[in-house]
Amino acid sequence: MLTARAALLSLLVLTGCKVKEAGLTVLVTAEDEALVREGLAFIGDERIHTKVVTSPEQDLAAREGVVVAVSASTACSECYRLEGSGTLLLVRGGGTLGRQYGLWHALEALGYRFPHPRYTKVPADFTAAPASALGRDYAPEVKKRRGLHLHTLHPIEGLYDFWLPGPEALEGGKRTIDFVIKNRGNYIQWCALDDIMRTPALLPAWQAHTKALTDFAHAHGVHTGAALQLFGSGNLQNAFDLIDDTTVDPVPEMERRLHVLLDGTGFDTLNLSFGEFFGAPPERFVRDLDSAYAAMQRVQPGLELTATIHVGNYDNLRVDYMGARQLYYFLVRYANPAIVPWVHTTMFFNLYEDTGLAYLHEQFDEHRAYLEGRLAEGKPVGYFPESAYWIAFDINIPVFLPLYVRSRHLDLERSSAVGQLDDHVLFSSGWEWGYWLTDASTLRMNYTRPAAWHETVADIYGGWGATGAIAADLIRRLGEAQHRALIIERLAAYVAGRDQIIDAGDRLGIFSQPDRPEFSELLALTPAARAEFGVRVVEKLKVHADELAVLAAEADALPSDDPVMAELKDGVQVTAARVRFIYALYAATLASGAGATDGGGFITTAETELAKAKEIVARRRKALWDPDPKRILRNNVNPTFYQYGYLREGDTLCFWERERAQARNVVLQAGQSVPGCVL
């Protein structure tokens, strides 16, 4: 028997009369209205309004204008289908996440985009949905976990939103979870810190904040995790760890600490890492890892555990065990098979190409072989690459590197030929200077991987119309140029910086990021060796500098009144200035070695580029996404090892100033004080 409303709608359809309302109407059931309420509110578009109806699909038939109806289907819990035409769209979603994914995809088809947790691109006018998006079934390519690891051991945005309680922080955390969902993710984790162990008075507020975040995530179908360390002996960054005293049975203390972390907080998964290796026998490693897993099951039955397979091709990280010489992180393979290994890579390097001796690896081939081996055997395995790299590599320079997106796509493309990943969780280190692009792109590629990496970029920028197409093509060409120069030609070390600790490690044979000669070392080479360096490095830096100069000039035409385009312009231009700057300093050193007393005028060129970079950074400082930018720019007290925001060095251009002083001292005998830039 028809209800009065349904009868009226049927009559309207039969008589050709349809309801048309201003703006965008989202038709939902009462259950789904609660599910999408905050996600719609975060968009901040007053033209959107919801209508709670019994049958969204039936109600859609009686409407015209701009309408999205969200209906349940029998598809998989994260699957959905888009139907309809023009601006009348029907979402059929198989579960909590499927219906949300479908709704956000439908809004994208109408012109919206969700590039950053704090920003939505709202269209001035609604667009008709492209036919290519409709009449299709969508299902995730990465099977189980597709999400972000917020590396809150560093003073990034996520630290202030996910670890430090407060109403603004809770809203920021919810926005981040919403960002994950809108980009087709289903998992989020963040690093646990040890301040809650050292200062028990922090626990009540922290537990309440954490529970509020996990409750929000669970209500929206997202699973949550906490990252921690097993051994306190390898804990160098204030991480929450399980074992400090190795002279006694660690199990009782492990259980006590797990109760602190897990009781009433709502985490579904723990991710263990192992810090630096300090000589524990392999047998002890495997035994303690098994004990930790067993303790977790006693404290919270059913809790899932993943373990990070880190990198580091150093002799002191290799052990003999079960008849094989292996990197000690791979000892995870001998522990409880319920522990899911996550293979880690660093920086913008990938599993399949040269790594320029990052962590002394020519390639991450051991890690690739292990991951592909498990895929081939049908065993659970995850991939845990990076989205940006803090320390002295890119964020603190700063530079914009869409090469990260290219590498993440390459890993997904090639590994999928072997098998389907269970987990792909991206190690996220911040969202300014366009670093959000890696996170948003990778989340989306984990759900639907396009044929080419730049297709996802083009989709994200599609909300900006013709301007977005220009921007996406600019990013494509920048990413391809960076791939050739930084990976194939091994120039990554020159775009990166070096602080005092890296220089000290160099002298001890300890490397994390790719190495490069200091200016004084270059000048000390023989003329023949300097000439070889000029051909192998400096001439290629010049080629890269010139091609980036062209892209920077094109970027200058992007509109400055749009925040995403303004950020892209600044990112491309500061990256071009960085390459021109470092090229000029090395060219000056070579010129000095050839007898030029002024470095061939290249010191002046470098200083011009530094001045340009300062202007760009000053402009960006006033336009950061964070609502409280001082916390990520300046010194502040926080529970990490680092008492300042993660953008401090990038904001001061300390690494540029350091290199400028070093080069001037070598080339001009200037006698300047050299900044340490020590993090």
C-alpha angles and dihedrals in degrees: 000000000000120000117234090255093049091047091052092049091049090051091050091053092047093050094045094245116131135185116248123185130183118259125003120328119202112199113206142156118250090259094053094043088066090045096056101029098102094037089058091044092052088060090066096211113138091197090073117088132166129225119200109217137164095236115022092185093054092044091052090060089063096051142079133185120052110340136154118192118198115207135172122245138182093248122117117297093259098035128100144170130215119213137166131062141260108352097338106089135174122203118200108191126184099210146347093301096035092059092046093048090049093049094050091045089051090052089050089053087056092052108275125126131190106204101148136026089242101040139057123186103230115197119233088217128018116250128216112256113258112251090230090068095052132080090026134122116224125204132165120263096201103065110214121003123028111167156092134292107207104210096219092167080086123061095255129141091270092060092061094043103039105031108030112065123232141112094261090048092051091052090049091050092049090050089053093051088047089051089054091052095045088055093049099260127139106188140058131177135173136193119267116224130211098236089095089059095045094044111034091182087074092062104086096052092041093050092049092048093047092048091050090054096046091045090054091047094048093047087058096045097257121134120217136212143184124218119216141156128253100210125047088202089071095041106111100152109053093268123163106256137182107214125046103146113054094177094076137045102288097200100087092049091045090055092048091053093045090055089055092051099039111029109106096345101102102227114160099191140027123208115205125203128180109216118208121344114249102179107280109156115255090243090058091049093053093042094050092046091052090046091051092052092049091048090051091054091051093049096042115007113217095023110149122228129203126182129208120236098205129191134245123130096206127133093234090057093057123088138181111239135151090001096305136101105225146155105274094234087069090066084090086083090070095052130085107319090225088073108094113219117223114203111219130205128179138231118347092320119116140205096264110043141055115297099198091235094300103173083358093292119136085196134351086244096138089055092046092050092050094048094045091045092057091045090052091049093047093242121146113265137158136205119225111185129159133262098199134346122237120193107069101322113088116323093057095048090042116232135152112234118183083172084090090065091048092052094046089053092047091054092050093045097050098038091051088064087067101039147312117287118236094206136019112177119171120221100229122200105176144317110238127102091033096301087130087072092072092050096047094043095048094048089053094045090052089060099037117008113204124213092253130031095233092058089075090049090050090051093052092049091042090095089071095060117209091356089053091052090054091048093048092051090049089053091047093054092044091051093048092048090050091049092056096042103037102034108021096036094033097232095137093106091061096054088047124072135233128221129194092272092054090049090050091048089051090059090050094047093250115134134173105164122032114289130236133181118264117238092254090052091051093051090051093059123101116265090253092051091048090051090051090050089050092057096039098044119003098049090049091048087054092053091049092046091052095049091048090050088060092050091046090054090051091048089056088071092061114108114266094202093069112077096215094047092044090053092048091050091052092045095052093044097047089048091052090048090050094055093044089048097052092042090054093050093052091043088052090052092051090047090051090052088053091054105268107143094201097042091255091289091292094118088063090049091052092050090052090055091047089054090051091050091052090054091050094048091048090052093048092047088067094049106045118142095230112099089218103036095171090074091061096037106042143045112283139157112258137148096259125093088254117074097203141053121285094245096055097104093040090052094051094040087225094162091054091049090049093052092044091054092046093050094045090051092052099039103031100023086234097160093218125167109253117222114233096213087197113173 
